Amino acid sequence: MIRVAQHLLPLADIPDGEGRAVRVDAAEIAVFRCGDAVRAVGNRCPHAGGPLADGILAGDIVACPLHGRRVDLRSGEVDDCDAAVPVYDVEVVDGVVVLWR
């Protein structure tokens, strides 16, 4: 299987402890800077569609800005919700956040 890198945005565009929304094809992805780690998940909370990139970040957990549902950025699991958000494989390469697919 060949993996393809898609450049998303410069790491410097994401302050530590915050997220940014980016569009890749038809997907809207929330990219978070969690200290030394970068995480990426689908940007919409499955509960009510809240924009996760605008949520409050604590470690690897983001709280949806609409109703406070907590989303684990490592697994995509959402508190009190049977649905999960997609988790994307990202890393920083030469100061740029790269999505692998």
HELIX and SHEET records of a PDB file:
HELIX    1   1 LEU A   11  ASP A   13  5                                   3    
HELIX    2   2 LEU A   52  ASP A   54  5                                   3    
SHEET    1   A 6 ALA A   5  PRO A  10  0                                        
SHEET    2   A 6 VAL A  96  TRP A 100 -1                                        
SHEET    3   A 6 VAL A  87  VAL A  93 -1                                        
SHEET    4   A 6 ALA A  37  GLY A  42 -1                                        
SHEET    5   A 6 ALA A  27  CYS A  34 -1                                        
SHEET    6   A 6 GLY A  19  VAL A  24 -1                                        
SHEET    1   B 3 ILE A  56  ALA A  58  0                                        
SHEET    2   B 3 ILE A  61  ALA A  63 -1                                        
SHEET    3   B 3 ARG A  70  ASP A  72 -1                                        
END                                                                             
